[in-house]
Amino acid sequence: MDNITIKNTYSKNGKWKFDVEIGDDSNRQMYSVVLDRDYYIYLTNEKIPAGQLIQDVFMFLLSHESKEKIISDFDVRQVKDYFPDFEKDIKVY
């Protein structure tokens, strides 16, 4: 599995923005991901940090498609539109 690295995190108006890198120097993909605080609470009940949820989201995505096929700029809420099982698989109880 490729390395998943969160490079930067920003917070504004109840949303986080994560800059994420997958791969290594020879084959790297960059992503910009938004996570709304309410959706974070819905998915995690605050049992894991937001950064861990982002790691889990990318592990989920990589289990379904290659890093080259993942949209480079997305909101975590969009994932369920492409993968209906996302919330069931990712939700922390």
Buried (B, 14 or more C-beta within 10 A) or exposed (E): EBEBBBEEBEEEEEBBBBBBBBBEEEEEBEBBBBBBBEBBEEBBEEEBEBBEBBBBBBEBBBEBEEBEEBEEEBBBBEBBEEBEEBBEEBEEE
